[in-house]
Amino acid sequence: MKPSRRERNSAAGVQPIVARRGHQGGADEFAMIFVALGESTRLAIMQLLPRQAVCKDMYNVVELAQELGLTQPTVSHHLKLLREARLVKCRRQCNSLYFYVNQPAVLRWMAETKKRFGCC
């Protein structure tokens, strides 16, 4: 009998990206990052935000909305998705939240991508 695709992939060292329902093995979190980065507005936000929590460089939602030419609710929605994917963090200052890139999480994701897909 011919080996199944899963057996052939396993023998070749290929890991499944998404396992069967109920046994995701971190695939959901990994996929959530691709979803979060798969939209041009969220990529623009990631490019604008600083890599560290440096007050003078951080943006609040209103400032991001003005910079991007979008409404505040739209930017809030995108930031929510980026925060859920743990790509962005925020710091409260007075009555506003100021956002910055979660650099360690981004670097971990990049390393995991390299490991899973064997590129570069």
N, C-alpha and C positions, 0 to 999 in steps of 0.2 A: 504494500500500500504506500502510496506517495505521501511524504510528510506534508502537513498543513502549512499554510502561509505563516502562521504564528510560530510553528516549530522551526521553519526555515529562517525566519527573522531572528528568533531567539538564538539559534546556532550561529548566526552571523553577527550577533551582538547588537541588533537593532532593538531599541526599546519602543514600545507603543506610546504614542502621544496621549491618546485617550483610551483608557482601559474600559472594561465593561461597567455599566451603571452600578453604582454602589461601591465600586473599588477604583477610585480615580487616581490614587497614589500621587497626589499633588498636581495632576494634570489640569484640574479646574483652575487652580490659582495661576498656573503657568499660562493657560489659555486666556485668562482674564487680562493678563498684561498685553497679550497680542490684541485683544479686543480694545483695550484702553488706548493703545497706540495706533490702532487701525483707522483713525479719523483725523483729518487734517487739522481741525481746530485744536484737538488735544495735543497733536504734535507741535503746533505753534505755541501753545501754552508751555509745553515742556522746554521749548527753545528759549522762551522769554524768562522763565524762572531761574533764579540763581541756584548754584549747586550747593550752597551752604546757607545756613540761617544767619545771614548778615543783614541787619535791619535796613540799611540804606539801599540795598539791592532788591529786597523782597517787594512783592506786589500784593495788594488786597484785591478783592473781587471787583470793586468799582474801577480801580486803576487798570486791571487786566481787561475789563470790558471796554474801557475807553481806548486802550492801546490796540485792541483787536477789532474795534468797531462793532461790537456785539452787545446784546442786552445783558444786564446783570444776572437775570435768571438763567440765561443760556450758559454763561461762563460758570455759574454755580453748579449747574448740572454736569458740565465737563470736569470741573474740579472734583466733584463727588465721585465720579467714575475713576479718576486718577488716584484719588485717596483710597478708594476701595481696592484698587490694584496695588496699593502701597508704593506708588511711584512718586507721590507728592506728600509732603508733610506741611503742617501749618503751625504757626506760633501766634498766640494771642498777644496783642499789644493795644492797650486801652480798650476800645470797643470794636476793634477789627481783628480779623484773622489775616495773617500775612503768610504767603505760601512760598515754598522752595522745593527743589527736587530732592528726593530721598536718594542721594547718590549711592550709599551702600546697597540699597535694594536694586537699583538699576545695574550696578556692577555684578551683583549676584545673578540677576536675570540674564545678563549678557554671558556670564560664565556658564550658566545652565543651558542657554541656547546653544552655545558652542559644544557643550558636552552631548546634548541630545541629537544635534544635527551634524556633529563632526566637521564643522567648517572652520576654516582659517587656522 
